[in-house]
Amino acid sequence: MFECPANHVRVLSDLIPKVTKVLTIGWRGMEDQFLQMLRNLGAVTIATVAGTQDDARETLERIRALSIEIVGHASYAGFSDTIGDRKLDGFLGA
């Protein structure tokens, strides 16, 4: 279930077309309302972090199914390992 205050949803809807990077941490990509909002993304780079590599890839594939332009992507297993090994440095710094 997607829960977010209405005024936050309005701001998010206005800002999504300007987003160039999406980082998901532990999100499975199952909330249809939020996925529909993501359809308004332009070209985007995506990084997904989940408990397992398969879970991270599944989230990426759910986002890919939206037919948005993905110009770069990466999937990582384990939040602590991903942060500890500095795997997101390039994504966050670019």
N, CA, C and O atoms as a CHARMM CRD file, in Angstrom:
* protein
*
  376
    1    1 MET  N      0.84000  -1.17700   0.00000 PROA 1      0.00000
    2    1 MET  CA     0.00000   0.00000   0.00000 PROA 1      0.00000
    3    1 MET  C      0.88500   1.23900   0.00000 PROA 1      0.00000
    4    1 MET  O      1.88700   1.30100   0.71200 PROA 1      0.00000
    5    2 PHE  N      0.50700   2.21100  -0.79600 PROA 2      0.00000
    6    2 PHE  CA     1.22800   3.46900  -0.90300 PROA 2      0.00000
    7    2 PHE  C      0.55700   4.48600   0.00200 PROA 2      0.00000
    8    2 PHE  O     -0.62400   4.79400  -0.16200 PROA 2      0.00000
    9    3 GLU  N      1.30300   4.99800   0.94500 PROA 3      0.00000
   10    3 GLU  CA     0.75700   6.01100   1.84400 PROA 3      0.00000
   11    3 GLU  C      1.68500   7.20500   1.85000 PROA 3      0.00000
   12    3 GLU  O      2.89100   7.08200   2.06500 PROA 3      0.00000
   13    4 CYS  N      1.09900   8.36300   1.60800 PROA 4      0.00000
   14    4 CYS  CA     1.87400   9.59300   1.57100 PROA 4      0.00000
   15    4 CYS  C      0.88100  10.75100   1.66500 PROA 4      0.00000
   16    4 CYS  O     -0.16700  10.72100   1.01900 PROA 4      0.00000
   17    5 PRO  N      1.20100  11.77000   2.46400 PROA 5      0.00000
   18    5 PRO  CA     0.29400  12.92000   2.55300 PROA 5      0.00000
   19    5 PRO  C      0.05500  13.54900   1.17900 PROA 5      0.00000
   20    5 PRO  O      0.96700  13.62300   0.35600 PROA 5      0.00000
   21    6 ALA  N     -1.15700  13.99300   0.94500 PROA 6      0.00000
   22    6 ALA  CA    -1.54800  14.53400  -0.36600 PROA 6      0.00000
   23    6 ALA  C     -0.63400  15.66100  -0.83100 PROA 6      0.00000
   24    6 ALA  O     -0.29600  15.73100  -2.01300 PROA 6      0.00000
   25    7 ASN  N     -0.22800  16.54700   0.08300 PROA 7      0.00000
   26    7 ASN  CA     0.63700  17.65300  -0.34300 PROA 7      0.00000
   27    7 ASN  C      2.02400  17.13600  -0.74900 PROA 7      0.00000
   28    7 ASN  O      2.66700  17.72800  -1.61700 PROA 7      0.00000
   29    8 HSD  N      2.48800  16.05500  -0.14100 PROA 8      0.00000
   30    8 HSD  CA     3.76900  15.45400  -0.53300 PROA 8      0.00000
   31    8 HSD  C      3.64300  14.81900  -1.91400 PROA 8      0.00000
   32    8 HSD  O      4.55900  14.91500  -2.73100 PROA 8      0.00000
   33    9 VAL  N      2.51600  14.17400  -2.17200 PROA 9      0.00000
   34    9 VAL  CA     2.28800  13.55300  -3.48000 PROA 9      0.00000
   35    9 VAL  C      2.28300  14.61900  -4.56700 PROA 9      0.00000
   36    9 VAL  O      2.84200  14.40400  -5.64300 PROA 9      0.00000
   37   10 ARG  N      1.66300  15.76100  -4.30100 PROA 10     0.00000
   38   10 ARG  CA     1.63500  16.85000  -5.29800 PROA 10     0.00000
   39   10 ARG  C      3.03700  17.34100  -5.61200 PROA 10     0.00000
   40   10 ARG  O      3.38500  17.52600  -6.77800 PROA 10     0.00000
   41   11 VAL  N      3.84200  17.55300  -4.58400 PROA 11     0.00000
   42   11 VAL  CA     5.21700  18.02200  -4.79200 PROA 11     0.00000
   43   11 VAL  C      6.02600  16.96000  -5.53200 PROA 11     0.00000
   44   11 VAL  O      6.75600  17.27400  -6.47200 PROA 11     0.00000
   45   12 LEU  N      5.89700  15.71700  -5.11100 PROA 12     0.00000
   46   12 LEU  CA     6.60800  14.62900  -5.76900 PROA 12     0.00000
   47   12 LEU  C      6.22100  14.53700  -7.24500 PROA 12     0.00000
   48   12 LEU  O      7.08700  14.36400  -8.10300 PROA 12     0.00000
   49   13 SER  N      4.94700  14.64900  -7.54000 PROA 13     0.00000
   50   13 SER  CA     4.48700  14.60600  -8.93100 PROA 13     0.00000
   51   13 SER  C      5.10400  15.72400  -9.76100 PROA 13     0.00000
   52   13 SER  O      5.44700  15.52200 -10.92600 PROA 13     0.00000
   53   14 ASP  N      5.24300  16.89400  -9.16500 PROA 14     0.00000
   54   14 ASP  CA     5.86200  18.02500  -9.86500 PROA 14     0.00000
   55   14 ASP  C      7.35100  17.81000 -10.09600 PROA 14     0.00000
   56   14 ASP  O      7.89200  18.24000 -11.11500 PROA 14     0.00000
   57   15 LEU  N      8.01800  17.14300  -9.15100 PROA 15     0.00000
   58   15 LEU  CA     9.46800  16.98700  -9.22600 PROA 15     0.00000
   59   15 LEU  C      9.93200  15.77200 -10.02800 PROA 15     0.00000
   60   15 LEU  O     11.03700  15.78400 -10.57100 PROA 15     0.00000
   61   16 ILE  N      9.12200  14.74200 -10.11100 PROA 16     0.00000
   62   16 ILE  CA     9.55000  13.50900 -10.78000 PROA 16     0.00000
   63   16 ILE  C     10.08800  13.74200 -12.19400 PROA 16     0.00000
   64   16 ILE  O     11.10100  13.13400 -12.54100 PROA 16     0.00000
   65   17 PRO  N      9.48200  14.57300 -13.02000 PROA 17     0.00000
   66   17 PRO  CA    10.04000  14.75200 -14.35900 PROA 17     0.00000
   67   17 PRO  C     11.47100  15.33400 -14.36400 PROA 17     0.00000
   68   17 PRO  O     12.16600  15.24500 -15.37700 PROA 17     0.00000
   69   18 LYS  N     11.90200  15.91400 -13.26300 PROA 18     0.00000
   70   18 LYS  CA    13.23700  16.50800 -13.17700 PROA 18     0.00000
   71   18 LYS  C     14.28300  15.55100 -12.61200 PROA 18     0.00000
   72   18 LYS  O     15.47300  15.86300 -12.61400 PROA 18     0.00000
   73   19 VAL  N     13.85300  14.40100 -12.13600 PROA 19     0.00000
   74   19 VAL  CA    14.74500  13.42400 -11.50400 PROA 19     0.00000
   75   19 VAL  C     15.63300  12.76100 -12.55500 PROA 19     0.00000
   76   19 VAL  O     15.16000  12.37000 -13.62200 PROA 19     0.00000
   77   20 THR  N     16.92700  12.63700 -12.24300 PROA 20     0.00000
   78   20 THR  CA    17.85800  11.96700 -13.15200 PROA 20     0.00000
   79   20 THR  C     18.45700  10.69900 -12.55000 PROA 20     0.00000
   80   20 THR  O     19.07600   9.90600 -13.26100 PROA 20     0.00000
   81   21 LYS  N     18.27700  10.50300 -11.24600 PROA 21     0.00000
   82   21 LYS  CA    18.77800   9.31200 -10.56200 PROA 21     0.00000
   83   21 LYS  C     17.72900   8.80700  -9.59000 PROA 21     0.00000
   84   21 LYS  O     17.04200   9.58500  -8.92800 PROA 21     0.00000
   85   22 VAL  N     17.61900   7.47500  -9.51800 PROA 22     0.00000
   86   22 VAL  CA    16.72600   6.84700  -8.55500 PROA 22     0.00000
   87   22 VAL  C     17.52400   5.79300  -7.80400 PROA 22     0.00000
   88   22 VAL  O     18.14200   4.92100  -8.41600 PROA 22     0.00000
   89   23 LEU  N     17.51200   5.87400  -6.49100 PROA 23     0.00000
   90   23 LEU  CA    18.13900   4.88700  -5.62900 PROA 23     0.00000
   91   23 LEU  C     17.04600   4.26100  -4.78000 PROA 23     0.00000
   92   23 LEU  O     16.37600   4.95400  -4.01400 PROA 23     0.00000
   93   24 THR  N     16.86300   2.95800  -4.91400 PROA 24     0.00000
   94   24 THR  CA    15.89800   2.25800  -4.07700 PROA 24     0.00000
   95   24 THR  C     16.66300   1.40300  -3.08600 PROA 24     0.00000
   96   24 THR  O     17.62200   0.72300  -3.45200 PROA 24     0.00000
   97   25 ILE  N     16.24300   1.43400  -1.84100 PROA 25     0.00000
   98   25 ILE  CA    16.87000   0.63100  -0.79100 PROA 25     0.00000
   99   25 ILE  C     15.76300  -0.16000  -0.10800 PROA 25     0.00000
  100   25 ILE  O     14.92700   0.40200   0.60000 PROA 25     0.00000
  101   26 GLY  N     15.76800  -1.45600  -0.32700 PROA 26     0.00000
  102   26 GLY  CA    14.79100  -2.32500   0.30500 PROA 26     0.00000
  103   26 GLY  C     13.37700  -2.15200  -0.21100 PROA 26     0.00000
  104   26 GLY  O     12.43200  -2.62500   0.41900 PROA 26     0.00000
  105   27 TRP  N     13.21100  -1.49300  -1.32800 PROA 27     0.00000
  106   27 TRP  CA    11.88400  -1.28700  -1.91100 PROA 27     0.00000
  107   27 TRP  C     11.65800  -2.35200  -2.97100 PROA 27     0.00000
  108   27 TRP  O     12.51900  -2.56700  -3.82400 PROA 27     0.00000
  109   28 ARG  N     10.52700  -3.01100  -2.93000 PROA 28     0.00000
  110   28 ARG  CA    10.25000  -4.09200  -3.86900 PROA 28     0.00000
  111   28 ARG  C      9.57300  -3.62600  -5.14300 PROA 28     0.00000
  112   28 ARG  O      9.47500  -4.38500  -6.10700 PROA 28     0.00000
  113   29 GLY  N      9.10400  -2.38300  -5.15700 PROA 29     0.00000
  114   29 GLY  CA     8.46700  -1.87500  -6.37100 PROA 29     0.00000
  115   29 GLY  C      7.08800  -2.45700  -6.60300 PROA 29     0.00000
  116   29 GLY  O      6.71700  -2.76100  -7.73700 PROA 29     0.00000
  117   30 MET  N      6.33100  -2.61400  -5.53300 PROA 30     0.00000
  118   30 MET  CA     5.03000  -3.26000  -5.63400 PROA 30     0.00000
  119   30 MET  C      3.84300  -2.28600  -5.53800 PROA 30     0.00000
  120   30 MET  O      2.70100  -2.70100  -5.73600 PROA 30     0.00000
  121   31 GLU  N      4.08100  -1.03900  -5.24600 PROA 31     0.00000
  122   31 GLU  CA     2.98800  -0.07600  -5.08300 PROA 31     0.00000
  123   31 GLU  C      2.61900   0.52900  -6.43700 PROA 31     0.00000
  124   31 GLU  O      3.34200   1.37300  -6.96800 PROA 31     0.00000
  125   32 ASP  N      1.50100   0.09300  -6.98300 PROA 32     0.00000
  126   32 ASP  CA     1.09700   0.52700  -8.31800 PROA 32     0.00000
  127   32 ASP  C      0.98400   2.04300  -8.44100 PROA 32     0.00000
  128   32 ASP  O      1.37700   2.61100  -9.45900 PROA 32     0.00000
  129   33 GLN  N      0.45100   2.70000  -7.41800 PROA 33     0.00000
  130   33 GLN  CA     0.27300   4.15600  -7.49700 PROA 33     0.00000
  131   33 GLN  C      1.62700   4.85000  -7.65100 PROA 33     0.00000
  132   33 GLN  O      1.75300   5.78400  -8.44400 PROA 33     0.00000
  133   34 PHE  N      2.62900   4.41000  -6.91100 PROA 34     0.00000
  134   34 PHE  CA     3.94700   5.02600  -7.02100 PROA 34     0.00000
  135   34 PHE  C      4.61200   4.64500  -8.34600 PROA 34     0.00000
  136   34 PHE  O      5.27200   5.47700  -8.96800 PROA 34     0.00000
  137   35 LEU  N      4.44500   3.41400  -8.77200 PROA 35     0.00000
  138   35 LEU  CA     5.00000   3.01900 -10.07200 PROA 35     0.00000
  139   35 LEU  C      4.40600   3.86600 -11.19400 PROA 35     0.00000
  140   35 LEU  O      5.11000   4.24000 -12.13200 PROA 35     0.00000
  141   36 GLN  N      3.12500   4.16500 -11.10000 PROA 36     0.00000
  142   36 GLN  CA     2.50300   5.01400 -12.11700 PROA 36     0.00000
  143   36 GLN  C      3.11600   6.41200 -12.10900 PROA 36     0.00000
  144   36 GLN  O      3.26800   7.02700 -13.16400 PROA 36     0.00000
  145   37 MET  N      3.46500   6.91200 -10.94000 PROA 37     0.00000
  146   37 MET  CA     4.12000   8.22300 -10.85000 PROA 37     0.00000
  147   37 MET  C      5.49400   8.17400 -11.52500 PROA 37     0.00000
  148   37 MET  O      5.91800   9.13800 -12.16200 PROA 37     0.00000
  149   38 LEU  N      6.18000   7.04000 -11.37800 PROA 38     0.00000
  150   38 LEU  CA     7.51100   6.90800 -11.97600 PROA 38     0.00000
  151   38 LEU  C      7.47000   6.91600 -13.49300 PROA 38     0.00000
  152   38 LEU  O      8.49200   7.17500 -14.12800 PROA 38     0.00000
  153   39 ARG  N      6.33900   6.64500 -14.08200 PROA 39     0.00000
  154   39 ARG  CA     6.21600   6.69400 -15.54600 PROA 39     0.00000
  155   39 ARG  C      6.53300   8.09000 -16.08800 PROA 39     0.00000
  156   39 ARG  O      6.80600   8.24900 -17.27800 PROA 39     0.00000
  157   40 ASN  N      6.49700   9.08200 -15.22900 PROA 40     0.00000
  158   40 ASN  CA     6.78100  10.45800 -15.64700 PROA 40     0.00000
  159   40 ASN  C      8.25700  10.81800 -15.57600 PROA 40     0.00000
  160   40 ASN  O      8.63300  11.96200 -15.83100 PROA 40     0.00000
  161   41 LEU  N      9.10200   9.83400 -15.22800 PROA 41     0.00000
  162   41 LEU  CA    10.54100  10.07900 -15.21900 PROA 41     0.00000
  163   41 LEU  C     11.02800  10.29200 -16.64300 PROA 41     0.00000
  164   41 LEU  O     10.49700   9.71400 -17.59100 PROA 41     0.00000
  165   42 GLY  N     12.04600  11.13100 -16.77600 PROA 42     0.00000
  166   42 GLY  CA    12.74200  11.23100 -18.05100 PROA 42     0.00000
  167   42 GLY  C     13.83200  10.17700 -18.06000 PROA 42     0.00000
  168   42 GLY  O     13.72400   9.15700 -17.37900 PROA 42     0.00000
  169   43 ALA  N     14.88400  10.42300 -18.83100 PROA 43     0.00000
  170   43 ALA  CA    16.02600   9.50700 -18.83500 PROA 43     0.00000
  171   43 ALA  C     16.60900   9.46200 -17.42900 PROA 43     0.00000
  172   43 ALA  O     16.80600  10.50300 -16.80200 PROA 43     0.00000
  173   44 VAL  N     16.88500   8.25900 -16.93200 PROA 44     0.00000
  174   44 VAL  CA    17.24700   8.10700 -15.53000 PROA 44     0.00000
  175   44 VAL  C     18.29100   7.01000 -15.35200 PROA 44     0.00000
  176   44 VAL  O     18.33900   6.04100 -16.10900 PROA 44     0.00000
  177   45 THR  N     19.12000   7.18900 -14.33600 PROA 45     0.00000
  178   45 THR  CA    20.05000   6.15400 -13.88500 PROA 45     0.00000
  179   45 THR  C     19.47800   5.58900 -12.59600 PROA 45     0.00000
  180   45 THR  O     19.02400   6.33600 -11.72900 PROA 45     0.00000
  181   46 ILE  N     19.50100   4.25800 -12.47300 PROA 46     0.00000
  182   46 ILE  CA    18.86500   3.60200 -11.33700 PROA 46     0.00000
  183   46 ILE  C     19.84200   2.68100 -10.63100 PROA 46     0.00000
  184   46 ILE  O     20.60400   1.95700 -11.27100 PROA 46     0.00000
  185   47 ALA  N     19.81100   2.71400  -9.30500 PROA 47     0.00000
  186   47 ALA  CA    20.53300   1.74100  -8.48600 PROA 47     0.00000
  187   47 ALA  C     19.52700   1.14100  -7.50800 PROA 47     0.00000
  188   47 ALA  O     18.78000   1.86500  -6.85000 PROA 47     0.00000
  189   48 THR  N     19.51400  -0.17900  -7.42200 PROA 48     0.00000
  190   48 THR  CA    18.63000  -0.86600  -6.48800 PROA 48     0.00000
  191   48 THR  C     19.47100  -1.64500  -5.48700 PROA 48     0.00000
  192   48 THR  O     20.44900  -2.29800  -5.84900 PROA 48     0.00000
  193   49 VAL  N     19.07200  -1.56500  -4.22200 PROA 49     0.00000
  194   49 VAL  CA    19.74700  -2.29000  -3.14400 PROA 49     0.00000
  195   49 VAL  C     18.67400  -3.09000  -2.41000 PROA 49     0.00000
  196   49 VAL  O     17.64900  -2.54500  -2.00000 PROA 49     0.00000
  197   50 ALA  N     18.92300  -4.38400  -2.25200 PROA 50     0.00000
  198   50 ALA  CA    17.95900  -5.24800  -1.55600 PROA 50     0.00000
  199   50 ALA  C     18.73400  -6.32300  -0.80300 PROA 50     0.00000
  200   50 ALA  O     19.96200  -6.38300  -0.86600 PROA 50     0.00000
  201   51 GLY  N     18.00500  -7.16100  -0.09800 PROA 51     0.00000
  202   51 GLY  CA    18.63200  -8.20700   0.70500 PROA 51     0.00000
  203   51 GLY  C     19.45500  -9.16900  -0.11800 PROA 51     0.00000
  204   51 GLY  O     20.50700  -9.63000   0.32600 PROA 51     0.00000
  205   52 THR  N     18.97800  -9.48300  -1.33800 PROA 52     0.00000
  206   52 THR  CA    19.71500 -10.37900  -2.21800 PROA 52     0.00000
  207   52 THR  C     19.85500  -9.73700  -3.59600 PROA 52     0.00000
  208   52 THR  O     19.12400  -8.80900  -3.94200 PROA 52     0.00000
  209   53 GLN  N     20.79200 -10.24200  -4.36000 PROA 53     0.00000
  210   53 GLN  CA    20.98000  -9.74200  -5.71900 PROA 53     0.00000
  211   53 GLN  C     19.72000  -9.98300  -6.55100 PROA 53     0.00000
  212   53 GLN  O     19.32300  -9.12200  -7.33600 PROA 53     0.00000
  213   54 ASP  N     19.09500 -11.14100  -6.38400 PROA 54     0.00000
  214   54 ASP  CA    17.86400 -11.43100  -7.12800 PROA 54     0.00000
  215   54 ASP  C     16.75800 -10.44100  -6.79000 PROA 54     0.00000
  216   54 ASP  O     16.05200  -9.97500  -7.68400 PROA 54     0.00000
  217   55 ASP  N     16.59800 -10.11500  -5.51000 PROA 55     0.00000
  218   55 ASP  CA    15.57700  -9.13400  -5.10700 PROA 55     0.00000
  219   55 ASP  C     15.87200  -7.76600  -5.71700 PROA 55     0.00000
  220   55 ASP  O     14.95800  -7.08500  -6.18100 PROA 55     0.00000
  221   56 ALA  N     17.12900  -7.36400  -5.72100 PROA 56     0.00000
  222   56 ALA  CA    17.50200  -6.06900  -6.29700 PROA 56     0.00000
  223   56 ALA  C     17.21300  -6.05100  -7.79800 PROA 56     0.00000
  224   56 ALA  O     16.73000  -5.04900  -8.32600 PROA 56     0.00000
  225   57 ARG  N     17.50300  -7.14000  -8.47400 PROA 57     0.00000
  226   57 ARG  CA    17.23000  -7.22300  -9.92100 PROA 57     0.00000
  227   57 ARG  C     15.72600  -7.21900 -10.19400 PROA 57     0.00000
  228   57 ARG  O     15.27500  -6.61400 -11.16600 PROA 57     0.00000
  229   58 GLU  N     14.95500  -7.88600  -9.34600 PROA 58     0.00000
  230   58 GLU  CA    13.50000  -7.90300  -9.53300 PROA 58     0.00000
  231   58 GLU  C     12.92400  -6.49200  -9.43900 PROA 58     0.00000
  232   58 GLU  O     12.04800  -6.12600 -10.22200 PROA 58     0.00000
  233   59 THR  N     13.40500  -5.70700  -8.49400 PROA 59     0.00000
  234   59 THR  CA    12.94300  -4.32000  -8.37500 PROA 59     0.00000
  235   59 THR  C     13.30900  -3.54100  -9.63000 PROA 59     0.00000
  236   59 THR  O     12.48600  -2.80300 -10.17100 PROA 59     0.00000
  237   60 LEU  N     14.53700  -3.70600 -10.08900 PROA 60     0.00000
  238   60 LEU  CA    14.96500  -3.03100 -11.31300 PROA 60     0.00000
  239   60 LEU  C     14.07000  -3.44000 -12.48700 PROA 60     0.00000
  240   60 LEU  O     13.68600  -2.59000 -13.29100 PROA 60     0.00000
  241   61 GLU  N     13.73700  -4.71100 -12.59200 PROA 61     0.00000
  242   61 GLU  CA    12.89200  -5.17300 -13.69400 PROA 61     0.00000
  243   61 GLU  C     11.48300  -4.60200 -13.60400 PROA 61     0.00000
  244   61 GLU  O     10.87200  -4.32100 -14.63500 PROA 61     0.00000
  245   62 ARG  N     10.95500  -4.42500 -12.40400 PROA 62     0.00000
  246   62 ARG  CA     9.63300  -3.79000 -12.25700 PROA 62     0.00000
  247   62 ARG  C      9.68200  -2.35000 -12.76000 PROA 62     0.00000
  248   62 ARG  O      8.74100  -1.87700 -13.39700 PROA 62     0.00000
  249   63 ILE  N     10.76800  -1.66500 -12.47500 PROA 63     0.00000
  250   63 ILE  CA    10.90400  -0.28500 -12.94800 PROA 63     0.00000
  251   63 ILE  C     11.10100  -0.28000 -14.46500 PROA 63     0.00000
  252   63 ILE  O     10.52400   0.55200 -15.16600 PROA 63     0.00000
  253   64 ARG  N     11.90700  -1.20100 -14.96500 PROA 64     0.00000
  254   64 ARG  CA    12.11700  -1.31200 -16.41600 PROA 64     0.00000
  255   64 ARG  C     10.79900  -1.53000 -17.16300 PROA 64     0.00000
  256   64 ARG  O     10.61800  -1.02500 -18.27100 PROA 64     0.00000
  257   65 ALA  N      9.89500  -2.27200 -16.55900 PROA 65     0.00000
  258   65 ALA  CA     8.61500  -2.58400 -17.19700 PROA 65     0.00000
  259   65 ALA  C      7.77000  -1.33100 -17.43300 PROA 65     0.00000
  260   65 ALA  O      6.78800  -1.37900 -18.17300 PROA 65     0.00000
  261   66 LEU  N      8.13900  -0.22900 -16.82000 PROA 66     0.00000
  262   66 LEU  CA     7.41000   1.03000 -17.00700 PROA 66     0.00000
  263   66 LEU  C      7.74000   1.68200 -18.34600 PROA 66     0.00000
  264   66 LEU  O      7.10000   2.65600 -18.74200 PROA 66     0.00000
  265   67 SER  N      8.73800   1.14200 -19.04000 PROA 67     0.00000
  266   67 SER  CA     9.17400   1.65200 -20.34700 PROA 67     0.00000
  267   67 SER  C      9.71900   3.06600 -20.28000 PROA 67     0.00000
  268   67 SER  O      9.52700   3.86000 -21.20100 PROA 67     0.00000
  269   68 ILE  N     10.40200   3.37700 -19.17900 PROA 68     0.00000
  270   68 ILE  CA    11.09600   4.65900 -19.10200 PROA 68     0.00000
  271   68 ILE  C     12.50500   4.46900 -19.65200 PROA 68     0.00000
  272   68 ILE  O     12.99900   3.34400 -19.73100 PROA 68     0.00000
  273   69 GLU  N     13.13900   5.55000 -20.02400 PROA 69     0.00000
  274   69 GLU  CA    14.49700   5.46200 -20.56300 PROA 69     0.00000
  275   69 GLU  C     15.49700   5.32400 -19.41600 PROA 69     0.00000
  276   69 GLU  O     15.69200   6.25500 -18.63500 PROA 69     0.00000
  277   70 ILE  N     16.11800   4.17200 -19.32600 PROA 70     0.00000
  278   70 ILE  CA    17.13100   3.92200 -18.30000 PROA 70     0.00000
  279   70 ILE  C     18.48800   3.99200 -18.97000 PROA 70     0.00000
  280   70 ILE  O     18.81800   3.16900 -19.82400 PROA 70     0.00000
  281   71 VAL  N     19.27800   4.99100 -18.57100 PROA 71     0.00000
  282   71 VAL  CA    20.57800   5.21300 -19.20900 PROA 71     0.00000
  283   71 VAL  C     21.72000   4.53300 -18.46200 PROA 71     0.00000
  284   71 VAL  O     22.83500   4.45100 -18.97700 PROA 71     0.00000
  285   72 GLY  N     21.45500   4.05300 -17.27200 PROA 72     0.00000
  286   72 GLY  CA    22.43900   3.32600 -16.49200 PROA 72     0.00000
  287   72 GLY  C     21.73800   2.64100 -15.34600 PROA 72     0.00000
  288   72 GLY  O     20.71500   3.11900 -14.85500 PROA 72     0.00000
  289   73 HSD  N     22.29400   1.50700 -14.91500 PROA 73     0.00000
  290   73 HSD  CA    21.65100   0.79600 -13.81600 PROA 73     0.00000
  291   73 HSD  C     22.65100  -0.09300 -13.10000 PROA 73     0.00000
  292   73 HSD  O     23.66800  -0.50000 -13.66200 PROA 73     0.00000
  293   74 ALA  N     22.34000  -0.38100 -11.86000 PROA 74     0.00000
  294   74 ALA  CA    23.13900  -1.30100 -11.05400 PROA 74     0.00000
  295   74 ALA  C     22.23100  -1.86600  -9.97500 PROA 74     0.00000
  296   74 ALA  O     21.29800  -1.20700  -9.51700 PROA 74     0.00000
  297   75 SER  N     22.52100  -3.10300  -9.57700 PROA 75     0.00000
  298   75 SER  CA    21.76700  -3.76200  -8.51000 PROA 75     0.00000
  299   75 SER  C     22.75700  -4.33400  -7.51400 PROA 75     0.00000
  300   75 SER  O     23.77100  -4.91900  -7.89600 PROA 75     0.00000
  301   76 TYR  N     22.45600  -4.15800  -6.22500 PROA 76     0.00000
  302   76 TYR  CA    23.37100  -4.59500  -5.17800 PROA 76     0.00000
  303   76 TYR  C     22.63400  -5.38500  -4.10900 PROA 76     0.00000
  304   76 TYR  O     21.46400  -5.13500  -3.82300 PROA 76     0.00000
  305   77 ALA  N     23.34600  -6.34600  -3.52400 PROA 77     0.00000
  306   77 ALA  CA    22.80300  -7.15600  -2.44100 PROA 77     0.00000
  307   77 ALA  C     23.35500  -6.66700  -1.10900 PROA 77     0.00000
  308   77 ALA  O     24.56400  -6.48400  -0.96200 PROA 77     0.00000
  309   78 GLY  N     22.47000  -6.45700  -0.14200 PROA 78     0.00000
  310   78 GLY  CA    22.88100  -6.11200   1.21200 PROA 78     0.00000
  311   78 GLY  C     23.23900  -4.65100   1.39300 PROA 78     0.00000
  312   78 GLY  O     24.20800  -4.16300   0.81100 PROA 78     0.00000
  313   79 PHE  N     22.46400  -3.96300   2.19400 PROA 79     0.00000
  314   79 PHE  CA    22.70000  -2.54200   2.43200 PROA 79     0.00000
  315   79 PHE  C     24.05000  -2.30000   3.10200 PROA 79     0.00000
  316   79 PHE  O     24.82200  -1.45700   2.64500 PROA 79     0.00000
  317   80 SER  N     24.34300  -3.02600   4.17200 PROA 80     0.00000
  318   80 SER  CA    25.59600  -2.79200   4.90300 PROA 80     0.00000
  319   80 SER  C     26.81200  -3.04200   4.02400 PROA 80     0.00000
  320   80 SER  O     27.76000  -2.25700   4.03900 PROA 80     0.00000
  321   81 ASP  N     26.79200  -4.12900   3.25700 PROA 81     0.00000
  322   81 ASP  CA    27.91100  -4.41300   2.35800 PROA 81     0.00000
  323   81 ASP  C     28.02500  -3.36100   1.26300 PROA 81     0.00000
  324   81 ASP  O     29.12600  -2.93600   0.91600 PROA 81     0.00000
  325   82 THR  N     26.90300  -2.94900   0.72800 PROA 82     0.00000
  326   82 THR  CA    26.90900  -1.95200  -0.34000 PROA 82     0.00000
  327   82 THR  C     27.50300  -0.63500   0.15200 PROA 82     0.00000
  328   82 THR  O     28.32000  -0.02100  -0.53400 PROA 82     0.00000
  329   83 ILE  N     27.09300  -0.20800   1.33400 PROA 83     0.00000
  330   83 ILE  CA    27.61500   1.03700   1.89400 PROA 83     0.00000
  331   83 ILE  C     29.06200   0.85200   2.34400 PROA 83     0.00000
  332   83 ILE  O     29.91800   1.68200   2.03800 PROA 83     0.00000
  333   84 GLY  N     29.33800  -0.22800   3.06400 PROA 84     0.00000
  334   84 GLY  CA    30.68200  -0.47800   3.58300 PROA 84     0.00000
  335   84 GLY  C     31.72600  -0.60400   2.49600 PROA 84     0.00000
  336   84 GLY  O     32.86200  -0.16300   2.66700 PROA 84     0.00000
  337   85 ASP  N     31.34800  -1.20900   1.37100 PROA 85     0.00000
  338   85 ASP  CA    32.27300  -1.37800   0.25000 PROA 85     0.00000
  339   85 ASP  C     32.25100  -0.18800  -0.70700 PROA 85     0.00000
  340   85 ASP  O     32.92100  -0.20300  -1.73900 PROA 85     0.00000
  341   86 ARG  N     31.48100   0.83800  -0.36200 PROA 86     0.00000
  342   86 ARG  CA    31.41200   2.08800  -1.11500 PROA 86     0.00000
  343   86 ARG  C     30.97900   1.86800  -2.57300 PROA 86     0.00000
  344   86 ARG  O     31.44400   2.55600  -3.48200 PROA 86     0.00000
  345   87 LYS  N     30.10100   0.91700  -2.77000 PROA 87     0.00000
  346   87 LYS  CA    29.64700   0.58000  -4.11700 PROA 87     0.00000
  347   87 LYS  C     28.80500   1.67100  -4.76700 PROA 87     0.00000
  348   87 LYS  O     28.68300   1.72300  -5.99000 PROA 87     0.00000
  349   88 LEU  N     28.23200   2.53400  -3.95400 PROA 88     0.00000
  350   88 LEU  CA    27.37300   3.59800  -4.49700 PROA 88     0.00000
  351   88 LEU  C     28.11200   4.90500  -4.74400 PROA 88     0.00000
  352   88 LEU  O     27.51300   5.87500  -5.21100 PROA 88     0.00000
  353   89 ASP  N     29.39100   4.94300  -4.44100 PROA 89     0.00000
  354   89 ASP  CA    30.14900   6.20300  -4.57300 PROA 89     0.00000
  355   89 ASP  C     30.03100   6.80600  -5.97600 PROA 89     0.00000
  356   89 ASP  O     29.78200   8.00300  -6.12000 PROA 89     0.00000
  357   90 GLY  N     30.20700   5.98900  -6.98900 PROA 90     0.00000
  358   90 GLY  CA    30.11800   6.50400  -8.36400 PROA 90     0.00000
  359   90 GLY  C     28.72300   6.99200  -8.69100 PROA 90     0.00000
  360   90 GLY  O     28.55800   8.03900  -9.31800 PROA 90     0.00000
  361   91 PHE  N     27.73100   6.24900  -8.27600 PROA 91     0.00000
  362   91 PHE  CA    26.35500   6.63100  -8.52000 PROA 91     0.00000
  363   91 PHE  C     26.01100   7.93400  -7.82400 PROA 91     0.00000
  364   91 PHE  O     25.40900   8.82500  -8.42400 PROA 91     0.00000
  365   92 LEU  N     26.38800   8.04400  -6.57200 PROA 92     0.00000
  366   92 LEU  CA    26.05100   9.23100  -5.79500 PROA 92     0.00000
  367   92 LEU  C     26.88700  10.43800  -6.19000 PROA 92     0.00000
  368   92 LEU  O     26.42400  11.57300  -6.07300 PROA 92     0.00000
  369   93 GLY  N     28.09700  10.21500  -6.65100 PROA 93     0.00000
  370   93 GLY  CA    28.98900  11.32100  -6.95900 PROA 93     0.00000
  371   93 GLY  C     28.85600  11.87200  -8.36100 PROA 93     0.00000
  372   93 GLY  O     29.22600  13.01900  -8.61000 PROA 93     0.00000
  373   94 ALA  N     28.33800  11.08300  -9.27500 PROA 94     0.00000
  374   94 ALA  CA    28.27700  11.52300 -10.67400 PROA 94     0.00000
  375   94 ALA  C     27.22200  12.59300 -10.88100 PROA 94     0.00000
  376   94 ALA  O     27.04000  13.07200 -12.00000 PROA 94     0.00000
